[in-house]
Amino acid sequence: MSRDHTQSAEAAADGTEPAVVSAEPAVVSAEPAVGSAESAVGSSEAPFLELLARGASADAYEQPVLLARAEGRPTEHVTALEQAKLLALRVRSEMEGRRRREAELSALFETAHDLAGLRDLDAVLRAIVQRARSLLGTDVAYLSLNDAGRGDTYMRVTEGSVAARFQQLRLGMGEGLGGLVAQTARPYVTDDYFKDERFQHTLTIDVGVRDEGLVAILGVPLMIGPQVIGVLFAADRRARVFEREQIALLGSFAALAAAAIDTANWLAETRSALDRLGRANEIIRDRSGVIERASEVHDRLAELVLRGGGVHDVAAAVSEVLDGTVEFAEVGAAPAAALETSRADGHAVRRGHDWVAAVAAGGELLGALVLHGHPGLDPVDQRTLERAAMVTSLLLLARRSASEAEQRVRGELLDDLLDARDRDPRLLRERAARLHADLDGAHVVLAARLEAPAADADQEAAARRRLWSAASHLATTRRGLAAARDGGTVLLLPLRPGDTATDLARRTAKHLGSAVHEEVTVGSSAPVDRLVQQLATRPGAVAAAYAEGQRCLEALRLLGRAGDGAAAEDFGFLGLLLAGDRDISGFVDRTVGQVVAYDERRGTDLLRTLDAYFACGMSPARTKDDLHVHVNTVAQRLERVGRLLGDDWQSPARALEIQLALRLHRLASAGPH
């Protein structure tokens, strides 16, 4: 495009040369007329040569003629000066034209060079608009592009513009001077925009042009093939006539701008295609890697099943393949909502940054595989986690078949402990060791029972089997014992350090309820320390603890707390009635132990003040008379009691327990030491 315009510019330059040459005969033909005035003519050319040499303005060429007339020079001399002036002006015009064409060609070459090394389309378009404005000497130059998506055209680049509204102008197709250029695909020029009726005026465009103060506007089309993609404009804030050469020059810049846009579009499409190919290659590589990982998981899981691997072996294998941490979680330890959703849908469920896959069999939840810290899980990797959960459930079912015999043995051992059939500590330890149980630590006996009524005897039997199965599984994982008894299930579980019978009862009720999908109520005995040694002296220790757990279970049901778990210590002084060993000292310590300890440390009479306070009908005035102290002293002591026992110590329920504890403490203190 630039080569064509270069050739046209050179042709235009060649077209002017005959005008220069044709002037020479006029000079030569004048010589015979002048005759002997040849020296005068030669001297008349000298000042004009000097003016040409220093690039003087056109007005300066009148000075030598005016000076000669003022000095009264001969007519021949003045005539020679007039002819030399005309010739010099023609030479000056030709030189200016050549300089202008050189500048235009240089600008076109520079723009073509920018286009050849196109890196930033906006930078190239800005350079085109800047050079067009500079060479045409206009106040403003700007370039608009068509938006096919919105069906209008918008300002892409402006140079010399000062009005923000004009710079953000969007024009409807066919509106304004630019619309006329776009419709006809031909340049259009107007000397006075607001007086020109050849194109459609709109309020939006007229307001923008008026804000910018434009009057004369020249627009040439930007074309890619036969399609007009935009318009390049040059505009002045005064009336002006644009010459044919200026229109051609702006057309050349428009052609370069269109070529730049076309090149940028091709480059963008090429980059987009390369990006798509790159992403496709990445997807292929990822899919290939995923397939390899899936195959590896399949082989490893099959190997684990064949060599009798366990649940944690499956979790470790999947952790390596998925490059994350996979753990097997018990039903009670896994997120309940995610676990239930996964069981219902049969798919792994995302929970925060983790994934949960339910391990279930026959409608029974056995646990879950939890993948930690891997929120962006690939669908194939998700399927891998689900397959691992399925393998885990198969392993658990296979082990259940093998462990049912062991569970029966565990049940038999617990039955023997409950019925006191075996009192030999050595034999009990050996039987427990074969079941990986330790009977020397602290244990609690838990009585568990289903709460939902069964429709018939078969459903009730099936529900009891599920409860016994879940309890046996829990006992196995907790190194305890479980047996079916009295229409429910009894468990003997070790008590971990820092744990309480109440905590264990509640966790067991929740775990069993989640496993069988029904409410399970659990009553717990008080902890039984050194179980084996106690059996040697108290054969009925386990049976008594079981009876205590049953009483707690019945108390929960009577209190409307079905589906919960509790121990005797949760029922206050009622726990004395539920507890098998009537733990009076424990009840007193839990109720007023802090007051007793405070008196022992400080030598105070808070306990006696508290006893007198209740004896006097909770009246501070009568209490101070009974103690023979000031009423402020009674108030201060009662305030201290409140800090030790809590703000609700005077509520009816708490007050009743505190009075009972005070009496029991008084009775115990009056006994023999």
Beta strands, then each sheet from edge to edge (+ up, - down):
strand 1: 140-147
strand 2: 152-159
strand 3: 170-172
strand 4: 188-190
strand 5: 216-224
strand 6: 227-236
strand 7: 325-329
strand 8: 349-351
strand 9: 354-361
strand 10: 364-372
strand 11: 443-450
strand 12: 481-485
strand 13: 488-494
strand 14: 520-524
strand 15: 565-567
sheet 1: 3+ 2- 1+ 6- 5+ 4-
sheet 2: 7+ 10- 9+ 8-
sheet 3: 12+ 13- 11+ 14- 15-
end
